[in-house]
Amino acid sequence: MKFTKMQGIGNDYVYINCFEETVENPAELSKKVSDRHFGIGSDGLILICPSKTADCRMQMYNADGSESEMCGNGIRCVGKYVFDHKLVDKTEFDVETKAGIKHLKITEENGKAVKITVDMGIPELTSTVPEPIVIDGKEYEFIGISVGNPHAIYYMEGIDDLDLESIGPAFETHERFPERTNSEYIEVISKDYIRMRVWERGSGETWACGTGATASAVASALSGRTLNTVEVELKGGNLTIHWDRDGSGHVFMTGPAIEVFEGEFDINNL
Ligand SMILES: N[C@H](CCC[C@H](N)C(=O)O)C(=O)O
């Protein structure tokens, strides 16, 4: 089976063009291809499929095989793939996701997408501002934001020293989040710049999370920590988030997408 390895600021997935390939059990396949020793190595699997209601459809699976409603770094890579491989012949088009149809704008150079802006829709506040929960006897105050998938945003100093392997799973599996949750750990640098680490539902620490960066920028503006346009610095690079809070209410994520390599695998060898 043919695949393409792509990454959005270090958040890397295996992409399969399901206009040409058929995937029987994507959840199981995601677990296999994601394994960085016995598989291809990735944060998960993303299928690029035909759609009846948009130019294409994105189906996204985390490394543990769980399916998510949306993936920000993933949808930018889907946009790049369908543009560069001429599955669409326009620089603005729609991608169907489990979180609804998303509108993308491509910035291209020499026929290749170099920057992609995604309309992430209207963010939803899913907690009080902030909401306390107790983890191992310690109280954490988080802000819950959904952009189709759930995020718990926690503000602190010194995120580089954070024991994410401990606090990440504790947030992810806390009873407060029946669907589990992604969690973001934010250091506010200025009114228009934040630094972030992320523990992703179903994948663990990733080098970037587009929906997480979007949710964190909204939480930061909502709580008066930043303006409505924020530069988000993640381990793998930066994203620009603009919340049109006083207009459409929509939030826009802009960033790069890279096609690293193409390959083939025999599913019996995974
Ligand atoms: N782990 C996420 C999906 C991937 C999101 C992330 N990679 C992004 O770029 O938005 C979830 O289960 O909701």
The ligand as a Tripos MOL2 file, in Angstrom:
@<TRIPOS>MOLECULE
LIG
   13    12     1     0     0
SMALL
NO_CHARGES

@<TRIPOS>ATOM
      1 N1         -5.0090   13.8840   19.5290 N.3       1 LIG1
      2 C1         -6.1050   14.7200   19.0000 C.3       1 LIG1
      3 C2         -6.1620   14.6490   17.4710 C.3       1 LIG1
      4 C3         -4.9200   15.2290   16.7960 C.3       1 LIG1
      5 C4         -4.7910   16.7120   17.0240 C.3       1 LIG1
      6 C5         -3.4550   17.3450   16.6970 C.3       1 LIG1
      7 N2         -2.4070   16.5180   16.2040 N.3       1 LIG1
      8 C6         -3.6370   18.5930   15.8660 C.2       1 LIG1
      9 O1         -2.7270   18.9640   15.1000 O.co2     1 LIG1
     10 O2         -4.6980   19.2490   16.0320 O.co2     1 LIG1
     11 C7         -7.4360   14.2500   19.6000 C.2       1 LIG1
     12 O3         -7.5730   13.0580   19.9060 O.co2     1 LIG1
     13 O4         -8.3440   15.0860   19.7330 O.co2     1 LIG1
@<TRIPOS>BOND
     1     1     2 1
     2     2     3 1
     3     2    11 1
     4     3     4 1
     5     4     5 1
     6     5     6 1
     7     6     7 1
     8     6     8 1
     9     8     9 2
    10     8    10 1
    11    11    12 2
    12    11    13 1
@<TRIPOS>SUBSTRUCTURE
     1 LIG1         1 GROUP 0 **** ****
